[in-house]
């Protein structure tokens, strides 16, 4: 789970179809929701979870569609979230870079997925017993994932 600096709640990384600049030819093209989810997860983990690892650990056809977003199952090894915090991102030139996607995430949390199925509110404890607020759609998304057999 991760928390964007502009939001009060934690959510799962996900993707939706977006137009993107390839940077090397000044052309925009459409990126699939799977490609967006891969890119967003790499950015949001500051590169800790690399694209190749995510491609090898996921399947573009194994997804949950919820609203405008697609959530993909990725079976990666557990890791300590504290490994992400020391990863520094160069500041860059603010006149050219008004927004940096690798700086938008400010907090991370592991949660016991079973606690998401029937929550009484959007507040819950993470695996370190820290109280966090989760996105309102998370219980529904986790129930769909459980039905699909994602959590065994």
C-alpha positions, 0 to 999 in steps of 0.5 A: 500500500502507498500514500500519495502526498496529495491524499490522506489515504493509502491505496494499491498501485494500479493503472489506467490507459494513458497517453505518454511521452516516449521522451526520445522522439517527442511523440505521444502514444497510448499506454495500456493499463498494464504498462501504466501499472508497471511504470507507476509501481516502478516510480512509486517504489523509487525503482526498488521494484524494477520493471523486469521483476514486475513483468516476470512476476505478473500477467497482463491478463490477470487483473481486476477492473474497478472503475477506471483502474485495473489492478494486476496481481504481481507475486514479488518477494516480501521486502522491508519497506524501510529499504525504499526510504533511503533511495534518493531522487535527484532534485532536478531543475524545478523550471523544467520539472514542475512535477516529479512522479518519483517524489509523489509517494510519501509513505508505505504500509504492509497490511494483512489483506484479510483485514480488508474484507469486512472493515467497519471503517476506512481506518485500520492497522498496518503490519506495524500496528500503525493506524492508517486510513485506506481508500474507500474502494479497497474492501471491494477490490480485496473481496474481488481479488479473494474471489479470483483466488489471488490470496491463498 
